[in-house]
Amino acid sequence: MKIEYSTVAELRREFMRNVVAPVVAVVLFSLLGCGITAYWVTVQSNAKAQEKQQQVIENIFAQHLSDFTFQHQNLLNEVDLISQLAKPAEFGSWLFHLAGDNEIYLLDAQQRPVTSWLEGRLAPVSSYLDLKPKLSHHLPPATSSDVIHDFIRLRDRVAEVVIGPLPDNSGRRLIFIRYLHYSFIDFLEHRGVVSQFRFTPSAADQPNSAGFLLTSANGIPVSSVSWIPMRPGSQMLKITGPLIAAAILSISLMCIIMTRRLWHSSLKLSSSMRRLGASEVHARHLARHDVLTGLPNRAWIEEQLNERLQQLPLSGGKLALMLLDLDRFKLINDTYGHHTGDDLIVEIGQRLSSLLPVQDAVGRLGGDEFVVMVSNLENEQQVADLCQQIITRLAEPMTLRGHTLWVGVSIGVALSPRHSLERLELMRKADISLYAAKAEGRGRYCLFVPAMDEALQKRQRLAQQLHLALENTVDLMQWYQPIMDVSGTKLIAVEALLRWQHPQLGAISPAEFVPIAEETGLIIPLGEWVLEQACKMAITCPELIVAVNVSPLQFLAPGFIANLMAIMARYGIDPQQIELEITEGVLLENAQHALKTIKTLRAAGFCIALDDFGTGYSSLSYLVQFPVDTIKIDRAFTQSLGVRENSATIVESVIKLGHSLGITVTAEGVETEEQRLMLAAAGCDRLQGFLLSKPQPAEQLHALLREMQI
């Protein structure tokens, strides 16, 4: 018995769970769904009916005004209107009874009332004064022939007004006013259009009423109207409700199954669409923003710049485009690794964003290049102040991955519409000014001026011509300036100096074409050509040391040591006969790489000279950190001997410091006998300058050697 009871109870539970519960749920959900549907249909039907009623009412208003206007427009076009006005009492009574005009006013050319009619009777013209403020907005100019018609609120009532000129071209006008009174409301209700139509303070001031705001042609509120709308949806619900309920009960099981399947399918589809939408948003963001910093990228900047430039002529505003390039970022990136470099780029982006308001835009073009767009520009001083703020802010130290780092920035600025309204041209000029800022020493900003463009084009032409000159080497020459002992009688070494004799422009200074060679990368093949010419001189003058200037780009370039050794082997030259002159720039760019290269070259037998000594801010520390054989005192110190009181003291200190470290000291720019004597007294080892000998071609140098019997 217990087993049977247990089996029945279990079957009952299964039945309740798997049959009764689903059926009950089907019925409940069906009732709920149909109820909501019926309610929604009812609301929509009522709303559509109300919308149509409102449209009918608005059309009646418009037709009523149109009929009123047509009547009076025909009147204004009648040739005998002037004669009718000559009988003012009959004129006003006639219009009152014929067209229902409640008020009529005749204005002269100066828009002053001449005659007034109220309810068909002549009235004092002063009655116009109460209406003048509101009617003045509708009065056209005296010379206008237009007929104005509109709804207006006068004397706290809704009125139709028609204003038109007399046909005699005198500038006089007639104003016809008809108030919408109960006859109009009765017309609407008797026609079966609406029920309980009212002009009310608000659009719907009665329960279950509808309404809207009647406005003039100029959008000025005239009055709210309301009525009790027809509700066909509610009536339909009373009839269809029982039928819907019966249908729900008959198909409830099938509906719930299909509804549940559809619901689950919809959930899955909706989830998939959300994921797809989020993916598309993310993809669009990535397409227009930099992955590393989150700042807008080049595509977004170019699009935004195009839009702002197109708006400038319309708004009359000004825009500044600022291109930013970090100074010595490559050094930090190479020294501390790319991860530190990435962190630095992120920090720079955050600092720039914190400096700029929302309406301005900051973006990253790539690498260490950023761009800033400043809209609503008032004057150039605003740009100058912002540039200085950026330079100061980015120059502040930052701690990244345990390292305290400093980085500078150079800024090029172009203004629109002053410099261009075209995006590519504006960016080109901003890039030119950025180039000028870097050429002037970095850590500064430059505003574009036309001379920069001319100078850049000249440099580009010189770069092309220098490339051709390097290919044929006809216009390139190698001159040599002797380096003597302090007596000026013994020739110890010569410094190789590159010269360019342009066929049209004549002699071009190295100060002009060497920077161009460094920018274009020609400095490396040009430097190798100079080394080859120096080797040829060393072969003919084995007793002399040949000093060769090496550019920082050439010195730090990959493969420099291998190429140098290959040239030495090709000409069979002892490296001890070659002295490589480097500047402080080599040591600043990459100290670790420079130190390794110097040690390798000295081990191979080359002499290393530090040129232009004394001009750098940390030259003394270099003597301790870097093993050099010679220092060359800059000509600025040599030429100040005998002119400035402390010059001799400085030169003597440098010479003593060099000797204490076992370094040979050479003084450049010796031009007077007094300078030679002072340097000799200070213990200088070698002298170089015009007093001893000017730079000269190899043939003249050989003649000089023969004269000195070396």
Disulfide bonds with the S-S distance in Angstrom:
none
